[in-house]
Amino acid sequence: MAFSLQLQQIFVSYTRFCSQPKSITNPLISLKLPSIHPLAFAQNAAVSNIDTGVAAIDGSAEEVSLPPQLRRELMPKHVALIMDGNRRWAKMRGLPVALGYEAGIRAVRKIIELCGNWGIMVLTLFAFSSDNWLRPKVEVDILMSLFERALNDELENFAREGIRISIIGDSSKLPKSLQDLIAKAVKTTKENSRLHLVVAVNYSGQHDVVQACQTIAQKVKDDIIETKDINSFLIEQELQTNCIDFPCPDLLIRTSGELRLSNFLLWQLAYSELFFSHSHWPDFGEAEFLEALCSFQQRQRRYGSNTGAACSIEQPLSHDPANGQLTGIRLSIIGDASQLPKSLQDLIDKAVMATKANSRLHILVAINYSGQYDVVQACQTIAQRVKDGNIEPEDINSLLVEQELQTKCTEFPSPDLLIRTSGELRLSNFLLWQLAYTELFFSHSQWPDFGEAEFLEALCSFQQRQRRYGGQSS
């Protein structure tokens, strides 16, 4: 089966790839990951004067200034941060790991100050993943102690400077003294409005979706809502980020050169711009933050429309689908095919049936697909099972959700590697749940120019990475 897809960008989920291209003689070629974030300046390079604006502090107004590279109308409302690299920073200097985290706290203070001064309304920090419990107990104890001390030291300043504190994640597993301090901080600062600081502690993006499904399923069971009422808005209202005026980040920044999401805010990152800094978190300061914001302001956000994609799926499928039997390729379609032309629906059904026994390579083609809607339809199916008395809301877990996603048709539903071409750094609402631990690769090549050399570069980059799944991250 021959495919000729001309796209500005492509999302590739290789679930089974049993043979290497014959022309690749050395799959272990070492390729240095290119720097994909050169310092960028705002769209209007003619800006020469410092921009000014107003930031509210406890109801009062204070004039603040922006660096000349930034434009106020293009500032993100919500910035999320994965603060990676504290341990590596310490080890590079021959210091104890605890001092790396101490230095990381100083970086947090600086970024909070900059967000308040530059008019960013929400800052979400990934402080402790639910996967981080896999780390050595002594390290977990250090993290909990530092978090409690830092929060206690800064609480008075937060209250005075108009900073509101919220915590997302399962705080019930935290030390009792830390739980009490968190409750005090949330209550003390709840009326503040200058900056909303959201700290994710013992947080998992997948569990956030699971607990939302549990709540919604209980409402279905109690006849408060019907299964058909479940939609993306309802799920978003039940996510832990429902405490935020702007729950979906405009910009996600990850430090230390790692290119993955680490199970953070999966649903909420559907259309977020992504920025990956090579700086370790303790070294991430004003210059690095400015670089990320300038990069953000140069981007054109599309939310799925006007992407420049020109995709014709019907023409390649019109070739004899049985030809797939000769090469061992299996074809599956994910997405809502019911809205496609009838002739294309029939052709898809024919191709899927003709290739279903093949096993060399499983190609999933996403057509009329949405990562958020994938979760919605899974939640609808699960809620109906609760309504029918087959399961209870508390039985809903990540495994059950994954079994109801459209990628259940493949043996390996979560990609190891996601490749996006054309230099865009966003997920565009694609495979959100499934990308929790996926390695990400962004190519500057336009899709028609993405060939063997570019694919080899992506695979070599993937093979050089150390996958940690939260337990051994730095």
C-alpha positions as CSV (number, residue, x, y, z in Angstrom):
1,M,0.0,0.0,0.0
2,A,1.5,3.3,-1.0
3,F,0.8,6.5,1.0
4,S,1.5,10.0,-0.3
5,L,0.6,12.4,2.4
6,Q,1.7,16.0,2.1
7,L,1.4,17.7,5.5
8,Q,2.9,20.7,7.2
9,Q,3.3,18.5,10.2
10,I,2.8,14.8,11.0
11,F,2.2,12.9,14.2
12,V,3.8,9.5,14.1
13,S,3.0,6.7,16.5
14,Y,5.2,3.7,15.6
15,T,3.7,0.8,17.5
16,R,5.6,-2.0,15.8
17,F,8.5,-1.6,13.5
18,C,10.1,-5.0,12.8
19,S,12.6,-4.2,10.1
20,Q,15.2,-1.4,9.6
21,P,15.7,0.4,6.3
22,K,18.3,-1.5,4.4
23,S,20.4,1.6,3.8
24,I,20.9,2.2,7.5
25,T,24.2,0.5,8.2
26,N,25.0,2.0,11.6
27,P,21.8,2.7,13.7
28,L,24.0,3.9,16.6
29,I,25.2,7.0,14.9
30,S,25.6,9.7,17.6
31,L,23.8,12.9,16.7
32,K,24.0,15.8,19.0
33,L,20.5,17.2,19.8
34,P,20.3,20.6,18.0
35,S,19.4,23.7,19.9
36,I,15.9,24.3,18.8
37,H,15.3,27.5,20.8
38,P,17.6,30.3,19.7
39,L,17.0,33.5,21.5
40,A,14.0,35.1,19.8
41,F,12.7,38.6,20.0
42,A,9.1,39.7,19.8
43,Q,7.3,40.1,16.6
44,N,7.7,43.9,16.5
45,A,11.4,44.4,16.5
46,A,10.9,48.2,16.4
47,V,9.8,48.3,20.0
48,S,12.3,50.5,21.7
49,N,10.6,51.8,24.8
50,I,9.9,49.8,27.9
51,D,6.3,48.6,27.9
52,T,4.3,49.4,31.0
53,G,1.2,48.0,32.5
54,V,-0.8,47.6,35.7
55,A,-0.5,44.8,38.2
56,A,-2.9,44.5,41.1
57,I,-1.5,43.9,44.5
58,D,-4.2,43.2,47.1
59,G,-6.7,45.3,45.2
60,S,-4.3,48.2,44.6
61,A,-2.7,49.2,41.3
62,E,1.0,49.3,40.6
63,E,2.7,50.2,37.4
64,V,5.2,47.6,36.3
65,S,7.5,47.4,33.3
66,L,8.3,44.8,30.7
67,P,11.6,44.2,29.0
68,P,11.7,45.9,25.6
69,Q,11.8,42.6,23.8
70,L,8.3,41.7,25.1
71,R,4.9,43.0,24.0
72,R,2.2,43.1,26.7
73,E,-0.6,42.1,24.4
74,L,1.2,38.9,23.5
75,M,2.1,37.8,27.1
76,P,0.8,34.4,28.1
77,K,-1.8,34.4,30.9
78,H,-0.8,31.0,32.2
79,V,2.8,29.5,32.3
80,A,3.5,26.0,33.5
81,L,7.0,24.8,34.5
82,I,8.6,21.4,34.8
83,M,11.6,22.2,37.0
84,D,14.1,19.6,35.9
85,G,17.8,19.2,36.6
86,N,18.3,20.0,40.3
87,R,20.3,16.8,41.0
88,R,22.4,17.1,37.8
89,W,23.2,20.7,38.7
90,A,24.5,19.5,42.1
91,K,26.4,16.6,40.8
92,M,28.1,18.7,38.1
93,R,29.5,20.8,41.0
94,G,30.3,18.0,43.3
95,L,27.6,19.1,45.8
96,P,25.1,17.0,47.8
97,V,21.8,16.6,46.0
98,A,20.0,18.5,48.8
99,L,22.0,21.7,47.8
100,G,20.7,21.3,44.2
101,Y,17.1,21.4,45.5
102,E,18.1,24.4,47.7
103,A,19.3,26.2,44.6
104,G,16.2,25.2,42.8
105,I,14.1,27.0,45.5
106,R,16.0,30.2,44.8
107,A,15.2,29.9,41.1
108,V,11.5,29.4,42.0
109,R,11.5,32.7,44.0
110,K,13.0,34.5,41.1
111,I,10.5,33.2,38.5
112,I,7.6,34.0,40.9
113,E,8.9,37.5,41.2
114,L,9.2,37.9,37.4
115,C,5.7,36.6,36.8
116,G,4.2,39.1,39.2
117,N,6.2,41.9,37.7
118,W,5.5,41.1,34.1
119,G,1.7,40.6,34.4
120,I,1.5,36.8,34.0
121,M,-1.7,35.7,35.8
122,V,-1.1,32.0,36.6
123,L,2.1,30.1,37.2
124,T,1.9,26.3,37.7
125,L,4.9,24.5,39.1
126,F,5.4,20.7,38.9
127,A,7.0,20.3,42.3
128,F,6.5,16.5,42.9
129,S,5.1,13.9,40.6
130,S,3.1,10.9,41.9
131,D,5.9,8.9,40.2
132,N,8.5,10.5,42.4
133,W,7.6,8.3,45.3
134,L,9.8,5.7,43.5
135,R,12.9,7.7,44.4
136,P,15.0,6.8,47.5
137,K,13.1,7.6,50.7
138,V,15.9,9.9,51.9
139,E,15.5,12.0,48.8
140,V,11.7,12.1,49.1
141,D,12.1,13.2,52.8
142,I,14.5,16.0,51.7
143,L,12.0,17.2,49.1
144,M,9.1,17.2,51.6
145,S,11.2,19.0,54.2
146,L,12.4,21.7,51.7
147,F,8.9,22.2,50.4
148,E,7.5,22.7,53.9
149,R,10.3,25.1,54.9
150,A,10.0,27.1,51.7
151,L,6.3,27.5,51.9
152,N,6.5,28.5,55.6
153,D,9.2,31.0,54.9
154,E,7.4,32.6,51.9
155,L,3.8,32.5,53.1
156,E,3.9,36.0,54.7
157,N,5.5,37.4,51.5
158,F,2.9,35.8,49.3
159,A,0.1,37.3,51.4
160,R,1.7,40.7,51.3
161,E,2.5,40.6,47.5
162,G,-0.9,39.5,46.4
163,I,0.0,36.0,45.5
164,R,-2.7,33.3,45.7
165,I,-1.6,29.7,46.5
166,S,-3.4,26.6,45.2
167,I,-2.3,23.0,45.4
168,I,-3.2,20.3,42.8
169,G,-2.5,16.6,43.4
170,D,-3.3,14.1,46.1
171,S,-2.1,15.9,49.3
172,S,-3.5,13.2,51.5
173,K,-0.2,11.2,51.2
174,L,2.0,14.2,52.3
175,P,3.3,14.6,55.9
176,K,0.6,15.8,58.2
177,S,2.5,19.0,59.1
178,L,2.8,19.8,55.4
179,Q,-0.9,19.2,54.8
180,D,-1.7,21.6,57.6
181,L,0.6,24.3,56.2
182,I,-0.9,23.9,52.7
183,A,-4.4,24.3,54.1
184,K,-3.2,27.5,55.9
185,A,-1.5,28.9,52.8
186,V,-4.6,28.3,50.6
187,K,-6.9,29.9,53.1
188,T,-4.6,32.8,53.9
189,T,-4.1,33.8,50.2
190,K,-7.4,32.9,48.6
191,E,-8.5,36.5,48.1
192,N,-5.2,37.6,46.4
193,S,-5.3,38.3,42.7
194,R,-1.9,39.6,41.5
195,L,-0.6,36.1,40.6
196,H,-2.1,32.7,41.1
197,L,0.6,30.2,42.0
198,V,-0.5,26.6,41.5
199,V,1.8,24.0,42.9
200,A,1.4,20.4,41.7
201,V,2.4,18.0,44.5
202,N,1.9,14.2,44.2
203,Y,0.2,15.0,40.9
204,S,-0.4,12.8,37.8
205,G,-2.0,14.1,34.6
206,Q,-3.5,10.7,34.0
207,H,-4.9,10.4,37.5
208,D,-6.4,13.9,37.1
209,V,-8.4,12.5,34.2
210,V,-9.3,9.3,36.2
211,Q,-10.7,11.3,39.2
212,A,-12.7,13.5,36.8
213,C,-14.2,10.4,35.2
214,Q,-15.0,9.0,38.7
215,T,-16.8,12.1,39.7
216,I,-18.7,12.3,36.4
217,A,-19.6,8.6,36.6
218,Q,-21.0,9.1,40.1
219,K,-23.2,11.9,38.8
220,V,-24.5,9.6,36.0
221,K,-25.2,6.9,38.6
222,D,-27.1,9.4,40.8
223,D,-29.2,10.6,37.7
224,I,-27.8,14.1,38.0
225,I,-26.6,14.0,34.4
226,E,-27.0,11.6,31.4
227,T,-24.2,9.9,29.6
228,K,-24.8,11.9,26.5
229,D,-24.2,15.1,28.6
230,I,-20.5,14.2,29.1
231,N,-18.4,16.5,27.0
232,S,-15.0,18.3,27.1
233,F,-16.4,21.2,29.1
234,L,-17.8,18.9,31.8
235,I,-14.5,17.0,32.1
236,E,-12.5,20.3,32.3
237,Q,-14.8,21.4,35.2
238,E,-13.9,18.2,37.1
239,L,-10.1,18.4,36.6
240,Q,-8.1,19.7,39.5
241,T,-7.2,22.8,37.6
242,N,-10.8,23.9,37.9
243,C,-9.5,26.2,40.6
244,I,-7.8,28.4,38.0
245,D,-9.4,31.1,35.9
246,F,-7.2,30.0,32.9
247,P,-6.8,26.2,33.5
248,C,-4.9,25.5,30.2
249,P,-1.4,26.9,30.1
250,D,-0.5,29.1,27.1
251,L,3.2,28.1,27.6
252,L,4.8,25.0,29.1
253,I,8.5,25.3,29.9
254,R,10.7,22.3,30.7
255,T,14.3,22.8,31.8
256,S,17.4,20.5,31.6
257,G,17.1,19.5,28.0
258,E,14.6,16.7,28.5
259,L,11.9,16.5,25.8
260,R,8.8,14.8,27.4
261,L,5.8,15.7,29.5
262,S,6.3,13.4,32.4
263,N,2.6,12.9,33.0
264,F,1.9,16.5,33.7
265,L,-1.3,18.4,32.8
266,L,-2.0,16.1,29.8
267,W,-5.5,17.2,29.0
268,Q,-4.7,20.9,29.7
269,L,-1.7,20.9,27.3
270,A,-3.8,20.2,24.2
271,Y,-2.9,23.5,22.5
272,S,-0.1,24.8,24.8
273,E,3.1,26.1,23.2
274,L,6.1,24.0,24.4
275,F,9.6,25.4,25.2
276,F,12.5,23.2,26.2
277,S,15.5,24.9,27.8
278,H,19.0,23.2,28.1
279,S,19.6,25.0,31.4
280,H,19.3,23.0,34.6
281,W,16.5,24.4,36.8
282,P,18.8,26.2,39.4
283,D,20.4,28.1,36.4
284,F,17.0,29.1,35.0
285,G,16.7,32.8,35.7
286,E,15.6,36.0,34.1
287,A,17.5,35.7,30.8
288,E,16.3,32.1,30.3
289,F,12.7,33.0,31.1
290,L,12.9,36.0,28.8
291,E,14.1,33.7,26.0
292,A,11.1,31.4,26.5
293,L,8.7,34.3,26.5
294,C,10.2,35.8,23.4
295,S,10.0,32.5,21.6
296,F,6.3,32.2,22.6
297,Q,5.5,35.7,21.3
298,Q,6.9,34.8,17.9
299,R,4.7,31.8,17.4
300,Q,1.4,31.7,15.5
301,R,-1.2,29.8,17.6
302,R,-3.7,28.0,15.4
303,Y,-5.7,25.7,17.7
304,G,-6.0,23.2,14.8
305,S,-7.3,25.5,12.1
306,N,-5.4,26.8,9.1
307,T,-2.4,24.6,9.6
308,G,-1.5,24.5,6.0
309,A,-2.0,20.8,5.8
310,A,-3.0,19.3,2.5
311,C,-3.9,15.7,3.1
312,S,-5.6,13.4,0.6
313,I,-6.1,10.0,2.2
314,E,-8.6,8.7,-0.3
315,Q,-6.2,8.5,-3.2
316,P,-3.6,6.3,-1.6
317,L,-6.3,4.1,-0.1
318,S,-7.9,3.7,-3.5
319,H,-5.1,1.4,-4.4
320,D,-5.9,-2.3,-3.8
321,P,-5.9,-2.5,0.0
322,A,-5.1,-6.2,-0.3
323,N,-1.7,-5.1,-1.4
324,G,-1.0,-4.6,2.3
325,Q,-0.8,-8.4,2.6
326,L,2.3,-8.4,0.5
327,T,4.2,-6.1,2.8
328,G,2.7,-7.2,6.1
329,I,1.2,-3.7,6.9
330,R,-1.9,-3.5,9.0
331,L,-4.0,-0.3,8.8
332,S,-6.3,1.1,11.5
333,I,-8.2,4.4,11.7
334,I,-8.7,6.3,14.9
335,G,-11.1,9.3,15.1
336,D,-14.7,9.9,14.2
337,A,-15.0,8.5,10.6
338,S,-18.8,9.0,10.6
339,Q,-18.4,12.6,9.3
340,L,-16.2,11.6,6.4
341,P,-17.5,11.2,2.8
342,K,-19.4,7.9,2.4
343,S,-17.0,6.7,-0.3
344,L,-14.0,7.3,2.0
345,Q,-15.7,5.5,4.9
346,D,-16.3,2.4,2.6
347,L,-12.7,2.5,1.4
348,I,-11.4,2.7,5.0
349,D,-13.5,-0.2,6.1
350,K,-12.2,-2.2,3.1
351,A,-8.6,-1.4,3.9
352,V,-8.9,-2.2,7.6
353,M,-10.6,-5.5,6.9
354,A,-8.0,-6.5,4.2
355,T,-5.0,-5.8,6.4
356,K,-6.2,-6.8,9.8
357,A,-4.2,-10.1,9.9
358,N,-0.9,-8.4,9.0
359,S,1.7,-7.9,11.7
360,R,5.0,-6.4,10.4
361,L,3.9,-2.8,10.9
362,H,0.7,-1.4,12.4
363,I,-0.1,2.0,11.0
364,L,-2.7,4.1,12.8
365,V,-4.1,7.0,10.8
366,A,-5.8,9.7,12.9
367,I,-8.7,11.3,10.9
368,N,-11.1,13.7,12.5
369,Y,-9.4,12.9,15.7
370,S,-9.1,14.8,19.0
371,G,-7.1,13.7,22.0
372,Q,-9.6,15.4,24.3
373,Y,-12.6,13.8,22.6
374,D,-10.9,10.5,22.8
375,V,-11.0,10.9,26.6
376,V,-14.6,12.2,26.5
377,Q,-15.8,9.1,24.6
378,A,-13.9,6.8,27.0
379,C,-15.5,8.6,29.9
380,Q,-19.0,8.2,28.3
381,T,-18.5,4.5,27.8
382,I,-17.2,4.0,31.4
383,A,-20.0,6.1,32.9
384,Q,-22.6,4.0,31.0
385,R,-21.1,0.8,32.5
386,V,-21.5,2.4,35.9
387,K,-25.1,3.4,35.1
388,D,-25.8,-0.2,34.1
389,G,-24.4,-1.5,37.4
390,N,-21.4,-3.3,35.8
391,I,-18.8,-1.3,37.8
392,E,-18.7,1.2,40.6
393,P,-17.2,4.7,40.2
394,E,-14.3,3.8,42.6
395,D,-13.4,0.9,40.2
396,I,-12.4,3.5,37.5
397,N,-8.6,3.6,37.2
398,S,-6.0,4.4,34.5
399,L,-6.0,0.9,33.1
400,L,-9.8,1.0,32.6
401,V,-9.6,4.4,30.9
402,E,-6.8,3.2,28.6
403,Q,-8.8,0.2,27.6
404,E,-11.6,2.5,26.4
405,L,-9.4,4.9,24.3
406,Q,-9.4,4.5,20.6
407,T,-5.8,3.4,20.6
408,K,-6.9,0.1,22.3
409,C,-6.8,-1.4,18.8
410,T,-3.0,-1.5,19.0
411,E,-0.7,-3.7,21.1
412,F,1.4,-0.7,22.1
413,P,-1.1,2.2,22.6
414,S,1.4,4.7,24.1
415,P,4.1,5.9,21.6
416,D,7.7,5.7,22.6
417,L,8.5,8.6,20.3
418,L,6.4,11.5,18.9
419,I,7.8,13.3,15.9
420,R,6.5,16.7,14.8
421,T,7.8,18.4,11.7
422,S,7.8,22.0,10.5
423,G,9.3,23.5,13.6
424,E,6.0,23.8,15.5
425,L,6.3,23.0,19.3
426,R,2.9,21.9,20.4
427,L,0.7,18.8,20.6
428,S,-2.3,20.1,18.8
429,N,-4.7,17.9,20.8
430,F,-3.2,14.7,19.6
431,L,-2.9,11.5,21.8
432,L,-2.8,13.5,25.1
433,W,-3.4,10.6,27.5
434,Q,-1.1,8.4,25.5
435,L,1.8,10.9,25.5
436,A,2.3,10.8,29.3
437,Y,5.9,9.4,29.1
438,T,6.6,9.7,25.4
439,E,9.9,11.2,24.1
440,L,9.3,14.2,21.9
441,F,11.3,15.2,18.8
442,F,10.7,18.4,16.8
443,S,12.1,18.7,13.3
444,H,12.5,22.0,11.5
445,S,12.0,20.1,8.2
446,Q,8.7,20.6,6.4
447,W,6.9,17.3,6.1
448,P,7.5,16.8,2.3
449,D,11.3,17.1,3.1
450,F,11.2,14.7,6.0
451,G,12.9,11.6,4.6
452,E,15.3,8.9,5.7
453,A,18.0,11.2,7.0
454,E,15.6,13.2,9.1
455,F,13.9,10.0,10.4
456,L,17.3,8.6,11.3
457,E,18.1,11.8,13.2
458,A,15.0,11.5,15.2
459,L,15.6,7.8,16.0
460,C,19.2,8.4,17.0
461,S,18.1,11.2,19.3
462,F,15.6,8.9,20.9
463,Q,18.2,6.2,21.4
464,Q,20.5,8.6,23.2
465,R,17.9,9.6,25.8
466,Q,17.5,8.1,29.3
467,R,13.9,7.3,29.9
468,R,13.0,7.7,33.6
469,Y,9.2,7.6,34.1
470,G,9.5,9.9,37.1
471,G,11.5,7.6,39.4
472,Q,15.0,8.6,38.6
473,S,14.6,12.1,37.1
474,S,17.0,14.8,38.2
